[in-house]
Amino acid sequence: MKNKIYELVLISFTLAIAIATSIIAVFALNGPMFEVILPGNQIFGQIPLRIDALSAWMILIINFTFVTGVLYGTGYLRHYHDKPKNIRIHQLLFVILHISMILVCSVQNFIAFLIVWEIMAGSAFLLIIFESWNKSTVKAGLNYFIQSHVGILFIMISFIWVIVQTGSMDFNAIRTFSEHVPNPVSITLFFLLFIGFGFKAGFVPFHTWLPYAHPAAPAHISGMMSGVIIKLGIFGILRMLLLIKSSYLVIGEIILFVSIISGLYGVILAIVQHNLKKLLAYHSIENIGIIGIGIGIGSIGLGLHNDFLAIAGFAGGLLHMLNHSLFKSLLFYSAGSVYQQTGTLDVEKLGGLIKKMPHTAGLFLIAALAICGLPPLNGFISEFLIFSGLFAGLKSDSFSFSLFILTAIAALVTIGGLAIICFTKAFGVVFLGTERERFHTEPKEVPFLMLFPKYMVAFMIVSIGIFPQFFLWLLKNPVSLFVPNILNNSNGYFINQVAILSKIGMIGILILSLIFIVYGIKKYFEKTKVVTVSSTWGCGYVVPNPKMQYTASSFVKTYSNLIEPILSMHKSDVVLDQVFPGQKEYSSHNYDKLEFYLIDKNLKWLRKILLKLNFLQNGHIHFYILYGLFFIMLMILVSYGEYLWELLMNFLRLF
Amino acid sequence: MNIIFILIVSLFFTGLVNRTKSIFSGRKGPGILQPIKDIVRLLKKGSVYSSASSFIFQIAPAVYFSTVFIAALFIPFGENPGLISFQFDFVLFAYLLALGKFFNVISALDTGSSFEGMGASREVLYSMLAEPAFFITIGSLGLLSGYSSFSRIFSSIHYSASGSPVIAYSLGILASIVFLFLGLIENSRVPVDDPKTHLELTMIHEVMILDNSGFDLGLILYTGILKFALYGALIANLFFLNTAYIIINVLIFFSFQILFALTVGLVESLMARFRMNQNPQVILMLSSVSLLIFLGVMIITGKI
């Protein structure tokens, strides 16, 4: 009873925050910027809260995901009813995360931004380690926490740089600063920020925390992390792109390059994963890559003053942000339902769940089709926009640039193809066929509270797929922040795209109706005929066994042989030494090669150096007090030294 | 209009392929309409469903057929655009085919058979590898013509108009090689797959549909032929003449389709299937051919 009240309070709180901020956001999305300037104090300076169309778009995405997340999460956490304290803290942190994320989108003061960013990162960390009784969960959470702080360090350095140079705490200082420095300097500033926000977004090579944090977190938190938290990284990059006045062409090309690598690398590794949530985590990296390709093309368009490129790129990227938040949260929620019913996420142990959990299976299928970018669902719409930008970008004057864009096209197509391999595997092995292992309790469909939010998301996915023109129309203001006057422009690219998308929506309806007609004809034909149900054709073999099904590893075997140089596979060799060999074991697992070279190797020598300093950490309190004293003395000496230096200088100037 | 032509071609396409093969192996062979008669017979039959399968297995053939049918509506006929035509329509065209493929693959996995899983695994990988070639080819042709939809691209490729007709014509031939191979891969024919093989372990497409029967099987077989005719129509579109008499283009269309069918039959009679582990290389070769087209376009447009 008491738990019920807490649940209701949490849901109504989240709804209240969501509705209140959405109202502001809807106004800001359609009209002028919403701006409040808080007085602040000596240290902060004024704290402007600005919600422009871009923030509004992000806030709406955040709110939708939080509403579905809180509903699903409430159902999900009921499973842990024996740990009421953990749940209570979790619920509190959930609200804090929600508020801090909305503030991240609106605060435009350097210090205040860093503080809300930190609250967001910290509360997300605590939400991830909900299952803190598992050592691996805490480890994964810490991995996230540390990498998130490395990212913050980069953001902080670039903010301090701007503050020192301009003396202003307002975000607009970035604009004034970048206008007055040569291009290489402003590009350097952008890339410091890009790295900082890239850690949050999960661009390769800053992605290594994602595959650990997502599987460790509870399903609704994974859904929200993948859906919106990593999008804040993208949001940060977009915000900086709006502020920095620099050579957009160079910036765009580098974003495009990093994104192609992220997209390909993410999906290449996703296919060989056998943990369902880890697979989805790698797909987040891939989708960040796709969003990045859109943004990259957009800024190249800005650099070339090619409005079509800019509109297609930014609209595609922004729409893919929404789309990815929808289908990825749906996938994580479904994976969470599977986990709750079976107790495992290992795809090799699952199978045939479509008969036990038909709703979950159907929803997973919708999300899987959407993430592969297949029509008539939402993923296709944003990828189509990005594709049209890329194909338009081919028509350039320089050969090398055309070749670069061609590489991007080939990469995006390959990403789509690989995603299809990955999700035919994931859906096919988990939900189809017959069950591979028996569980203690028979899996059954999850309760309504967990299904309803998933249907909400699925509804959005389908409606974006069928009525894409409305959603592109909503993007008119966010896109026009980058490309001014897109509606009144004489070339009318934006209006044209809206018209094309409405055609695509019509074709979507056409496909669905044709499928139903053909299916209906088939049912009609079969009515009068004999329809029998029999076992699967076993090629003459009559005692089939679930173990004989094709497994996930064998499904991707041809593929993994092909890309083995990119993976780092660890295989145990089996030597057959006798005529009648006894029982043998074989195991193989793969590891992220980039993680090995960039993180693990460097950590090793870092540890070696830091171990040398271990004597400092000796556990005696008086030593620590001494360190503090040393530090204070150092500070005094430095300022004193500075004073002496000045004296010396003044003295020298006398001559 | 073009959809009608494609449907007509689909009536005799596989029959023609089979007839070519039979003549080459010294047999008389079945009539040209035999495959369609077989399909009609299948459509009238009852079905057997696997007890392991679910709703997916039942709806997949309908999805497969619908996607290919709608994709056929995109194909232009010379100057006349297809029923559906807009900027960058070829992206939707390719993704529609991918949607059909997706359902085909998961319906194979739905039966829980080890053979069908194997076929599914191969089919999905090969068609993924073939995908970039299509996009690069179409993108290059779009660059050459300066347009970005199927109909505009095809209708404005006037080879003689551009500066170097030799390169331009060779581009047309290269592009038709790409489409020919795509047709072979998408339909799982020799040299990538052999529909006449009788060992499940060596099949790709055929093994995926082992459990389909009756109406479903008929639908899948017909969709395969339709897909062939679709690629044939793409090839024919490369060679249409800019003439006022539409009958000439109709003749060109049908003769190219027949030529396409004969080529498929010839390839199947004269070649053996590649070894399974060589298939990826063969398919990736296609991407390099399409890169050649891109380079050719770059030369014509004077960028290198």
Interface residues (C-beta under 8 A of the other chain):
Chain A: G351 G352 I354 K355 P358 L365 L369 C372 G373 L374 P375 F380 E383 F384 F387 S388 F391 A392 L394 K395 D397 S398 F399 S402 L406 I409 A410 V413 T414 G416 G417 L418 I420 I421 F423 T424 F427 G428 V429 L432 G433 T434 N496 I500 K503 I504 I507 L510 I511 L514 I515 V518 Y519 K522 F525 E526 K529 V530 V531 T532 V533 S534 S535 T536 W537 G538 C539 P544 P546 M548 Q549 Y550 S554 F555 V556 K557 T558 Y559 N561 L562
Chain B: L43 K44 K45 G46 S47 V48 Y49 S50 S51 A52 S53 S54 F55 I56 Q58 I59 P61 A62 V63 F65 S66 T67 F69 I70 I84 F86 Q87 F88 V91 L92 A94 Y95 L96 A98 L99 K101 F102 V105 I106 L109 D110 T111 G112 S113 S114 F115 E116 G117 M118 A120 S121 R122 V124 L125 S127 M128 L129 E131 P132 F135 I136 G139 G142 L143 G146 S148 E200 L210 D211 G214 F215 D216 L219 M276 N277 P280 S287 F294 M298 K303 I304
